[in-house]
Amino acid sequence: MIVRAGDPIVRDPVVSTRWLDDWSVGEFLESEPYEIDQDRIVAFAHEFDPQRFHIDPDGARETIYGGLIASGWHTASIMMRLLSTFLGDSSMGSPGVDGLRWLAPVRPGDQVRLHLLVDAVTRSTSKPDRGVVVVKMDLRNQREETVATMTAPLLMRRRPAGPGNEGAGPGNVGAGLGNEGSGTPSDPLGVPASPEVDGTGPDHEPEPSHRPRRGLLFARPITRSSFGPVAVESRLMGSSWTGPGNEGAGPGYQGESVR
């Protein structure tokens, strides 16, 4: 099904009902295609990014782009729109994004899909009702060209306590993609806790456990990932956290897509 501007949000019936404990590191999700409309490109840009190559179809032909293209902020908004199909009542927002890159022009008539990789799932020990799911995303057009990337820490509620469900399940929390077994017993992610965040002090460390899982709706194996760094410092989360595998990342990051 192709999604177009103005269509109602149709949430994934399985993924959008999840709690933090239901997300698995290494899981891959793919959205429905979204078709880019010229009128929406122009309307968005007139209000938020009024540059010639975004608002003037004729004048855009004289620019380096050779025609009208969507604002990068419009593209990022479309990524959020497609991400929202996987989010439900457990979502508590996000402290921000990292590694936002616009890699190729998005033009009228393009159909783009969001590809999402779960990179880490970490629970808060100071606020045990919540945690963070770090997702790495790329947006691809109908030619499988990656047009944009970003990484986002998503604040999520844990499964409510109840009979036979005390606190949370054995979710794949505290783990990072390709980072199993790193850290020390007192610092499982290899990152010291921040005493400035919520006054939690040195004993504020996430506790890892691992539960590899596949076969969910839209899920399929991942063979390679090369995204840039992600760092989270969130008072909502109640922790300071740096994602695994991000050492030495620098300004040369080009946002390669998940393959």
C-alpha positions in Angstrom: 0.0 0.0 0.0 1.4 3.4 -1.0 1.0 6.1 1.7 0.4 9.7 0.5 0.3 13.0 2.3 -3.0 13.5 4.2 -3.6 9.8 4.6 -4.5 8.7 8.2 -1.8 7.0 10.2 -2.2 3.2 10.1 -0.1 1.8 12.9 1.6 -1.6 12.6 -0.8 -3.9 14.6 2.1 -5.9 16.2 5.0 -3.5 16.6 3.0 -0.5 17.9 1.6 -2.5 20.8 5.1 -3.2 22.2 6.7 -2.2 25.5 10.4 -1.6 25.9 10.8 -5.3 26.9 9.5 -6.5 23.6 12.2 -4.9 21.4 15.2 -6.9 20.2 18.7 -5.8 19.3 19.4 -6.5 15.6 15.7 -6.5 14.6 14.9 -4.9 11.2 11.7 -3.1 10.3 10.5 -1.7 7.0 7.7 0.8 6.5 5.1 1.0 3.7 6.2 3.3 0.8 5.4 7.0 1.0 4.8 9.0 -2.2 6.3 12.5 -2.4 3.9 15.1 -3.7 5.1 18.3 -5.5 2.4 20.5 -3.9 3.4 19.3 -0.4 7.1 20.0 -1.2 6.3 23.5 -2.2 3.9 24.2 0.7 6.3 22.9 3.3 9.2 24.8 1.9 7.2 28.1 1.6 6.6 27.9 5.4 9.9 26.4 6.7 12.6 26.4 4.0 11.9 28.9 1.3 14.8 28.3 -1.0 14.4 28.5 -4.8 15.0 24.8 -5.4 12.3 23.9 -2.9 9.6 26.4 -3.9 10.0 27.3 -7.6 9.7 24.3 -10.1 10.9 26.5 -13.0 13.7 28.3 -11.2 14.9 25.0 -9.6 15.9 23.7 -13.1 18.6 26.4 -13.2 20.1 25.2 -9.9 22.7 22.4 -9.3 19.7 20.0 -8.6 18.2 20.4 -12.1 14.7 20.5 -10.7 12.5 20.8 -7.6 13.6 18.9 -4.5 12.1 18.4 -1.1 13.6 20.3 1.9 15.8 18.1 4.0 13.6 19.1 6.9 10.6 17.8 5.0 12.4 14.6 4.4 13.2 14.2 8.1 9.5 14.9 8.9 8.5 12.1 6.5 11.0 9.8 8.3 9.2 10.7 11.6 5.8 10.1 10.0 6.8 6.6 8.9 8.5 5.8 12.2 5.3 6.7 14.0 3.6 3.7 12.4 5.7 1.5 14.7 5.1 3.6 17.9 2.1 3.3 20.2 1.1 4.1 23.8 4.5 3.0 25.2 6.3 5.8 23.4 7.5 8.6 25.6 9.2 10.7 22.9 12.9 11.2 22.3 15.6 13.6 23.6 16.8 14.2 20.1 18.5 12.6 17.0 22.0 12.0 15.9 23.7 11.5 12.5 21.0 13.2 10.4 22.3 13.2 6.9 20.7 14.1 3.5 22.5 11.9 1.0 20.5 12.3 -2.2 17.7 14.7 -3.5 14.1 13.7 -2.9 12.0 14.7 -5.9 8.2 14.9 -6.7 6.9 11.4 -7.4 9.5 9.6 -5.4 8.3 6.7 -3.2 10.4 6.3 -0.1 10.5 3.6 2.6 11.9 3.8 6.1 14.3 1.0 7.0 14.9 0.7 10.8 17.5 -1.2 12.7 17.3 -1.7 16.5 20.8 -1.0 17.7 20.4 -1.1 21.5 17.8 -1.5 24.2 18.6 -0.1 27.6 16.5 0.2 30.8 16.8 2.9 33.4 17.7 1.8 36.9 16.7 5.1 38.5 13.3 5.2 36.7 12.4 1.5 36.4 9.2 2.1 34.4 11.1 3.2 31.3 14.2 2.8 29.1 15.6 3.7 25.7 15.4 1.9 22.3 18.1 3.2 20.0 17.1 2.9 16.3 19.2 3.5 13.2 17.2 4.6 10.2 17.7 5.1 6.6 15.2 6.3 4.0 15.4 4.7 0.6 13.6 5.6 -2.7 12.1 3.4 -5.3 15.6 2.8 -6.8 16.9 1.6 -3.4 19.1 4.7 -3.1 19.5 5.9 0.4 18.4 9.5 0.6 18.6 10.2 4.3 19.8 8.6 7.6 19.5 9.3 11.3 19.8 7.6 14.6 17.2 8.2 17.4 17.0 7.1 21.0 13.3 6.4 21.7 12.1 6.7 25.3 9.8 3.7 26.0 7.7 2.5 28.9 8.3 -0.9 30.3 5.5 -3.4 30.6 3.3 -2.6 33.6 3.5 -4.9 36.6 0.7 -7.4 36.9 -0.1 -11.0 37.9 2.6 -13.1 36.4 4.2 -10.0 34.9 6.0 -8.4 37.7 7.8 -5.2 36.5 8.9 -6.4 33.1 9.7 -9.4 31.0 13.2 -10.8 30.1 13.6 -8.2 27.3 16.8 -7.8 25.4 17.8 -4.8 27.4 21.2 -3.2 27.9 22.6 -4.9 24.8 24.2 -3.2 21.8 24.5 -4.6 18.3 27.8 -6.4 17.9 28.7 -5.4 21.5 27.8 -8.6 23.4 30.0 -9.3 26.4 31.6 -5.8 26.6 32.1 -3.8 29.7 32.6 -5.0 33.2 30.2 -6.3 35.9 30.0 -2.9 37.4 29.7 -1.1 34.1 28.1 -3.5 31.6 28.1 -1.1 28.7 31.6 0.1 29.3 30.4 3.6 30.0 30.5 5.2 33.5 27.2 6.5 34.9 26.7 10.2 35.1 26.3 11.5 38.7 24.8 14.8 37.3 21.7 13.2 35.8 18.9 12.8 38.4 21.5 12.5 41.1 21.8 8.8 40.6 25.5 8.5 41.4 28.0 5.9 40.7 25.8 2.9 41.2 23.5 3.9 38.3 24.3 1.4 35.7 22.1 -0.4 33.2 21.8 -4.1 33.6 22.2 -6.2 30.4 20.4 -9.3 29.4 20.2 -10.8 25.9 17.3 -12.3 24.0 18.0 -12.7 20.3 14.7 -12.9 18.5 13.5 -13.0 14.9 10.4 -13.7 12.9 8.3 -10.7 14.0 6.2 -8.7 11.5 8.4 -7.1 8.9 11.5 -8.5 10.7 14.5 -9.9 8.7 18.2 -10.5 9.5 20.8 -7.8 9.3 24.1 -8.5 7.7 25.9 -5.1 7.9 25.5 -1.8 9.6 27.7 1.3 9.4 26.1 4.2 11.0 27.7 7.1 12.9 27.8 7.8 16.7 24.9 8.1 19.0 24.9 9.5 22.5 22.0 10.0 24.9 21.9 12.1 28.0 18.3 12.3 29.1 16.8 13.5 32.3 13.6 11.7 31.3 15.6 8.5 31.0 17.5 9.1 34.1 20.9 8.1 32.8 23.8 9.2 30.7 24.5 6.6 27.9 26.8 6.3 24.9 25.9 3.7 22.3 28.2 0.8 21.6 30.5 0.7 18.6 30.8 4.5 18.3 34.4 5.0 19.4 36.5 7.2 17.1 33.6 8.4 15.0 34.2 11.8 13.5 33.0 14.4 11.0 33.7 12.3 8.0 30.6 10.1 8.6 28.8 9.6 5.3 25.7 7.7 6.6 26.0 4.4 4.8 22.8 2.4 4.7 21.8 -0.8 6.3 22.2 -3.7 3.8 
